[in-house]
Every structure is written in C-alpha cells, then in structure tokens.
Amino acid sequence: MTKKWIIGLHIVVLLLILCGIRYINHCDYNKADIASLNKSYMRITEELQENPDADITALEERYHCNLSLVQDADYQQVMYEAIKNGYVVFDYRQENQIIGKIIFEGGSATYSKLKELLIKALLIMSLVILLIYDVSLGFVSYYYIRPFYKLRAFASEVAKGNLDIPLGMNKHNYFGVFTESFDLMRVELKKAKQKEYEANQSKKELVASLSHDMKTPIATIQACCEVLDIKLAGNENLDKVQLIEDRANMINNLLNNMFHATLEELEELEVNVQDELSTVLKEIVEKAQTLGGVLIQNTCPECMLRMDALRLAQVVDNIISNAKKYGKTKVEISYEDAKNGVILKIRDHGQGVPEEALPLLIEKFYRAENAKGCTGAGLGMYLADYFMKRMEGDLVYYNEEGFVVEIFVRKA
C-alpha cells in the first residue's frame, strides 16, 4: 500500500511539473515587461528634460539602459547590435525631434532566461515537496507501518504453527511492548508444543517397545503349545492347550496391529548401548535354544562387547523365530571371533529367500513370497537391522544352502 502511495504522488507531481512548464512556455511576458520599461523610459525622459546636463552615465547605471545619441560616432553600430540582439529601443526626443535612442537590454534573450529561471524554480520546489513527502513517509513507514506488517506476518506464521522464527525487537519501535509480548508468547507456545511432542513421543515409544517385547514371550507360549499338541495327542487336556494357543495367537495379532500403527508414527526406538561381557551374548543364545530345534556348534569367544542386551535378545529371537517359521528346519548357530567384534551366524537349511527379495527384507512391513500363509507383520528383519545399526554393529544376510544371517556385535 505504501509503495502505491509513493508512486501515485510522484506521478501527480510529475504531471504538475509538465503542466507548469507548458504554462510557462506559453505565457506572454512582453506586455508586462514593456510596460515596466516604458515607465523607466518616461522617468529618464523627465529627468533629462528637467536637467539637460544630467550625468548620462549615472542614468544608465540607475535604469540599466544605454543612451545613444545620433551624434555619437558609434551610433549606427550600437543600433545594429540592439536590433540584432532583440533589445527594446525607445526614441529620445527633444522638441519633437529624435536626438537619440534609449536602449534596454533584454528582448527574447531576457524572456528565455526568465522562463529558464521559472522552470528551475518550479523543479526545485517540486523536488523539495517530494523530498519532504518521502522523508515523512519513510519516517511513518519505519516507525509505524513496517512494525505493523512484521507483527501481521509473525501472527500469520504462528497461526500456521511455525514457532521457530523470532520476532525482532527495536528499542525505537513504538510497537516495542507488543513486540516483546508477542515474542514471549511464541517462546511459551514453542515450549508447550515441544513438551506435548515429547510426551506423545514417549507414549508411542513405550507402546511400541512393550508391544514388541511382549511378542517374544508369546512366541515362547506358542512354541510350547505346539510341543504339547504333539505330546498330549488324545489327552483330555488337549482342548485346554489349544485354547491357550488360540488366545496366544489372538494376543499376538492384536500386538501386531498395535505395533504396526505405533511404529508408523515413531521416528526412533530407544537403544541404550553399554559395554557387556560376551557371556551376555552366550546367555541370550542359550535361552533361545530352549525353543527347541536350535543347535549351537561352538563356544562364544570371551571379550567385551558393545550392546543393548534387551535389544540384542530381540534381534536373536526374531531371527531364530524367522528361521524356524520360514525355513522349517533345524537352526544352526555358530560364533566367529573377528578383528573388531564377534559374528553370530544363524543358519537354516530351507529354500532360502528369492534373490530379488533379498534387498527388500529390511524394509518396514515387507514380506517375501515365501512368507505367505505364515503369521507376521514384516517387521522382524527391519527391527533387527535397525537395532544392530544403533548398537554400532551390523546385519548381513544371504542364501547359502538355506538362509544365513550374520549378526556383527562390535567389541568394546
């Protein structure tokens, strides 16, 4: 709005200047000028009549003219120059006889100079008016309009939820008190929003962590139920075992749904890495062996490892459960002492994973073709890879007479 007003006023002033210049150029200055010169001529004539011996040089200086007598030697030359330059010439008479000329320098040249002076005066006056206007408008804009626009833009950003842009303060700003209050409001809103985000994030992480942690004991219950189904065939307690298995499957499905929804909103699951003895890794593997069908081929090397024991147990349980579920064979586990860590190799002797599906196994919610008909949410390998990277380790998998997963746990 301010720019429009500035441009509009400048255009108006420019038009007024053009109109003024046009008016000055079309004005006739001769009448007024000749009337004034005529009065001067009459006074000179009267003075000469009253005092024929008057000092002519003094008269010329006083009235800014030139008195040329016919008897002067340069009379013709003076008259030629006067006519050439467009000067105003009056006859000087005595007793009705022309004895000379009274010449007033001026004419067209004087008028042109006068017009130039008027045009310059008009331009200077216009520039002064514009300068005063621009300075006044700049003052108003700097101290009133610009702070108001900044407040309006700031309010718009706050309404959009953008609370990271501070509102600059100026001690000379007449809106200084409002500016400080608005910025304090922004800071408080940002703190409240951050607290709300952290609280929601904490709740989501807790739900995701608990739901996933509960899957491991439920998997154990399901495995035990499968064993009891075989051993109690024909027994009257078999119905009770099947009921336990059905309820465990139901809880597992509910946990899958809850974990699936929560994980989509989470940016990160907490992993607390500490230095632990390798015996912790050995205990994790031995506990997984109780599920049955797991063969440990060698002993774990003694050293200090960087790990989160809880998350590493989840990784091992997930991979062993996947090997038993999809490979449907015995699972072999071996240790390898590497330079910077310990490699835990888990192998099944099933059909493996299609080669085109291998790069996608660690993608969230991805399930390969060989997973059809098997329960799961497509999160086991994703979480295993996620946890190992957060533990400064790594996860490598490939097909080799079945499916092989190598868990690299870094040494401390």
Secondary structure as UniProt FT lines:
FT   HELIX           2..26
FT   HELIX           30..50
FT   TURN            52..53
FT   HELIX           56..63
FT   STRAND          66..69
FT   TURN            70..71
FT   TURN            73..74
FT   HELIX           75..85
FT   STRAND          88..94
FT   TURN            95..96
FT   STRAND          97..104
FT   HELIX           108..140
FT   HELIX           141..145
FT   HELIX           146..160
FT   TURN            171..172
FT   TURN            174..175
FT   HELIX           176..231
FT   TURN            232..234
FT   TURN            236..237
FT   HELIX           238..265
FT   STRAND          274..277
FT   HELIX           278..289
FT   TURN            290..291
FT   STRAND          294..296
FT   STRAND          304..307
FT   HELIX           309..322
FT   HELIX           323..327
FT   STRAND          331..337
FT   STRAND          341..347
FT   HELIX           355..360
FT   TURN            361..362
FT   TURN            364..365
FT   HELIX           369..371
FT   TURN            372..373
FT   HELIX           380..390
FT   TURN            391..392
FT   STRAND          394..399
FT   STRAND          403..411
//
